[in-house]
Amino acid sequence: NIERLVKAKLNPLIVPGYDGFNAATYPKGFVAQAYWAVSVLCTVWSVSYITQTFTFGSLENCWTALGGHGFVPHAFFLGLWLLLELLPVKKQRPAAADKGTKAA
């Protein structure tokens, strides 16, 4: 859900013009490259944090491992989700307005 919100709300602000699929539409420049690097690092960190519990084999071991982080990542994910939910979506103009035609 957080990834969907990031794509819908942050991508249009930070990397405008990127369609999400075609690498040729990704903007050039420091901000876009830094955003990409931070996104990759956050993805790797969150996946490793979430999947670490699958190897422990018992609920007690999982609670010990997650408690070792002070449950800070859980609070971070919750805060990020709330922030993204409250962030307004950038509105796009209708296609007819871009072409300069009027709707009848």
Stockholm file with secondary structure:
# STOCKHOLM 1.0

chainA/1-104         NIERLVKAKLNPLIVPGYDGFNAATYPKGFVAQAYWAVSVLCTVWSVSYITQTFTFGSLENCWTALGGHGFVPHAFFLGLWLLLELLPVKKQRPAAADKGTKAA
#=GR chainA/1-104 SS CHHHHIIIIIHHHHSTTCCSSCGGGSCCSHHHHHHHHHHHHHHHHHHHHHHGGGGTCSHHHHHHHHHHTTTHHHHHHHHHHHHHHHSCCCCCCCHHHHHTCCCC
#=GC SS_cons         CHHHHIIIIIHHHHSTTCCSSCGGGSCCSHHHHHHHHHHHHHHHHHHHHHHGGGGTCSHHHHHHHHHHTTTHHHHHHHHHHHHHHHSCCCCCCCHHHHHTCCCC
//
